[in-house]
Amino acid sequence: MEDETVSFRDLASQEGVDAAALGYWVKLVRHHGDQAFSFPYTTYSPAFKLKVLHYITDKNYSIREASAYFHLPDPCIVRRWLRKWEKRGRDAFDSKEMRALTMTPKPPNQHKKLEDMTPEELRAHAAYLEMENAYLKKLRALVQEESSPNRSKRK
């Protein structure tokens, strides 16, 4: 038996599956090997969504390629994120869930003086401040990107 090259379209037709789906499955296997079809995530943070969209807009990945690269079960998820981003810009992922995450109450030790905190409380306070700074930096970068005149929109 000779080695034959079969196109995705021909193989999909033989097996009775969609050619695009077959191509996506192959990309998943290339990126994730044995773990290609075990999807560990069910909800995605706004930061993760923005990272995926960054790969599409700035690194010119296709929706399917970015979906496979980030191990998402279906490219339709990313299409929805992209539509939201194109319609609403930086507010696209400002859902009730996002507001709940960003409006979390400050740690209870905020009223304590630093000198009165235990080492564990100081570590927790430092971690909170680092998280707050990271969030603000990301927000600032998104605002700059949104107002940048050189920003190209993907259609």
Secondary structure as the mmCIF struct_conf table of DSSP 4:
data_model
#
loop_
_struct_conf.conf_type_id
_struct_conf.id
_struct_conf.beg_label_comp_id
_struct_conf.beg_label_asym_id
_struct_conf.beg_label_seq_id
_struct_conf.end_label_comp_id
_struct_conf.end_label_asym_id
_struct_conf.end_label_seq_id
HELX_RH_AL_P HELX_RH_AL_P1 PHE A 8 GLU A 15
TURN_TY1_P TURN_TY1_P1 GLY A 16 GLY A 16
BEND BEND1 VAL A 17 VAL A 17
HELX_RH_AL_P HELX_RH_AL_P2 ALA A 19 HIS A 32
HELX_RH_3T_P HELX_RH_3T_P1 GLY A 33 GLN A 35
TURN_TY1_P TURN_TY1_P2 ALA A 36 PHE A 37
BEND BEND2 THR A 42 THR A 43
HELX_RH_AL_P HELX_RH_AL_P3 PRO A 46 THR A 57
TURN_TY1_P TURN_TY1_P3 ASP A 58 ASP A 58
BEND BEND3 LYS A 59 LYS A 59
HELX_RH_AL_P HELX_RH_AL_P4 ILE A 63 TYR A 69
TURN_TY1_P TURN_TY1_P4 PHE A 70 HIS A 71
BEND BEND4 PRO A 73 PRO A 73
HELX_RH_AL_P HELX_RH_AL_P5 PRO A 75 ARG A 88
HELX_RH_3T_P HELX_RH_3T_P2 GLY A 89 ASP A 91
TURN_TY1_P TURN_TY1_P5 ALA A 92 PHE A 93
HELX_RH_AL_P HELX_RH_AL_P6 LYS A 96 THR A 102
TURN_TY1_P TURN_TY1_P6 MET A 103 MET A 103
HELX_LH_PP_P HELX_LH_PP_P1 THR A 104 PRO A 107
HELX_RH_3T_P HELX_RH_3T_P3 PRO A 108 HIS A 111
BEND BEND5 LYS A 112 LYS A 112
HELX_RH_3T_P HELX_RH_3T_P4 LEU A 114 ASP A 116
BEND BEND6 MET A 117 MET A 117
HELX_RH_AL_P HELX_RH_AL_P7 PRO A 119 SER A 147
TURN_TY1_P TURN_TY1_P7 PRO A 149 ASN A 150
HELX_LH_PP_P HELX_LH_PP_P2 ARG A 151 ARG A 154
#
